[in-house]
Amino acid sequence: QARDVVRNHQVDLVILDSDMPDGDGIEFCRWLRVQSTSLVLILSARTTESDIVAGLKAGADDYLTKPFGMQELLARVEALMRRHRTVAAPASLDYGDINIDLVHRRVRLNDEFVDLTPQEFSLLYVLAQASGTALSRTELLRRAWPDAIDNHRTVDTHVLSLRKKIEADPRQPNVIQTVRNVGYRFNVDRFTQAVKSIENVRSLPNVSANVTASISP
């Protein structure tokens, strides 16, 4: 079950017991490091130096031996997250013909600015930051609008609006893909192809105004 969560969701931090009831925590940590960039904090009753070194070499970002106090655990979690935010948060995301500027909160598509609402920008940034990973509607709500009411229809509505602004054909989306029974995924591999499709349509001499409006950012 834990493996499925990692495969299908963007996970910030995994707190892992080295002595799992259904497997070895160190082996799971090695698997996790291949599959994900999530932070890993190992909790363990194994207290020898060799045990700690083995956990860190397996890919753990920190190793906390038992017994421990809750305040120490929380302090270590906060320190890990603080360092991760400082190192990992990019000023902008570039995917070929699309640039997502976090500092100025604006998006350029094929060198043209796209008019997005604040909610649309936040959603697009969260999806693009987790490029290639399927995010559930609940996860998107939590990341894009932490204070919003938990309403999945809100996500669907903004995804529909985003598709109209950045997809070559919103009815057959290539960039923001629906992942059945999960949520949505930003598919960067097909983005250049989608942009080229937009340019091909714009270059046609007799394209009607209403068709152009439906695909124009």
N, C-alpha and C positions, 0 to 999 in steps of 0.2 A: 504493500500500500504506500509506503514512504517513497519507493522508487517511482510510482505513478505520479505522486504529487510533484516530485522534482522534475519529471519529464514534461508535465502539462502546466506548470505554474512557475512564475518568477518568484523565487524564494530568496529573501534577503539574508536570513541567518538560520542555520540549523544547529540546534543544541542536541548533542549526540552522546548517549551513554556507551562507553566502550564495551560493556557487557550486556548486549541486547538479548532479550529472551528468545528471539528467533533467528539469531545470527551474530556474527562478529562485527562489532562497531568499527574496528580499525579497517577491516576489509570494505565495509560500507563507505567509510570515509574515502578510501582510494577510488571506489566506483563513483562517488559523488564528485570528486575533484575532476574526473574525466567528463562528467555529464554537465556540470554546472560551475558557475563562478560564485555561488553562494558562500558566505562566510560560514565557517564551521568552528564551533566550540565543543570540545570533548569534555565530558564529565566522567571521572573514572575513580574506582577504588584501587587501581593499579598505580602505585606511588613511586616505584623505582625510577632511577634516571633513565634506564633503557626503555621502560614503558613510555615515559613522557617523550623521549626522542622518537620512538616508533610512531607515536600519535602525530607528532609534528611533521615527521617525514612523510606520513600518509596523506598530508595535506591540510591538517587542522591549523586554524589561525591562532588558536589558544587552547590550553589544556589546564583544566581545573581538577585538582584531586579532592576526593572525599576524605573526611567530612568538610563541608564548607558552609558558610553562612549565606543567607539569601541576599544580604546587602552586598557581599563580595561578588556574587553571581551577577546581580544587576549592574554593578559598577563595571565588570568586565564586558558585559553585553553593550553597555553604553559606550565604552571606550572603543570596542570593535566597530560599532556603527559610526562613531564619530570619525575614526580614521578612514573608514570606507567612503563616507560622504566626501571627505576632503580630497581623497585620491581619485575617486571614480567619477565624480560628477563633472561631465564635460560642459564647456561653454556652448557648444553647438554640436549637432549631428549632421554629417554629410553622407548622403547616399546617392552618388552620381549627380543626377539633375535636381535633387531636392536637398535643401539646406534648412535645418530647423535650429533657429537661433534662440537659445534659452535666455540669454541676457536681455535681449530686446523683445523677446516673445513674438517673433515673426517668422514666417516661412516663405522661402523662395522656391518656386517650381519652374525649372527651365529659365532661370534668370528673371522671372517675373514674381512679384510679391502676391501671395494668396491672402485674400481677406478672410481671416478666421476669427470667430468669437473667442473670448478667453477660455471657455469650456472646451471648444474644439481644439484649441492649441494644446491645452493640458492633456487631452486624450491622445492626440497624435504623438506628442512627445513621449508619453508613457509607452505607447505601442512601439514606437521607433527605438526607444532605449532598450527594449527587450526584443529587438528584431529577431525574427525566426522562432520565437517562443509564443505558444498559445497562452493567452491570459483569460481567465474567467471574468465574467461581468462583475462579480463581487470584487475581484482583485483590481480591476480597472477603476471601479468606484473608489476603492480605498486609496489607490495611488494618485488618481487624477483629481478627485474631489473628496478629500478626507472628511469634510464636514457635511457632505450631501446625505440625504435620506437614501437608504438602501433600496433603490428602485431600478431594476434591470432595464426597464423600458427607457430610462434616461440614457443609458449607454447606447442602446439600439438606435435611438433618435439621433444622437450626435454622430454615431458611425455612419448613418445614412446621409447626414449632411456633409460629413467629411468626404465621403465617396463622390458626392456630386461635384466637389471642388478639386479633387486630386486624381480621380480615376479617368481613364480614357473612356470607359463605358461603365457607369455606376451600376448598371443592371448585371454586369458580369465583372465584378471587382477582381483586380489582379494584385493590388497593393494591400488593402485591408481585407484579409480573407476571413470568412466565417469558418470556425472549426466546430464541427458538429458535437453537441453535448459538452462543449468546453466554453467557447467564447470567440475571441478574435485574435488574429495574428498579423503582424506587419511583415509582408513578404518582400524583402528588399531585393531578392534575386530577380524578380520580375518587374522591378520598378522602371528600369531603363526602357524595357520593352513597352511598358504602358505609356511612358512619356513620348516615345517615338510614334506610337499610335495616335496620340493627340496631335503631334506635329504633322503627321500624314493627312489627317482630316482637315487641319487648318490650311494646308497647302492646296487642297482641291479648289478649283476656280468657281464652282457653282454650288457650294455648300450653303444651305438655307440658314437664315439668321437664327431660327429656333433650334436647329441642330447644334450650331456653334455654341449657343448659350448653354446648352445642356452639358457640354464638356469643358467649357472654359473655366479656368480657376478664378 
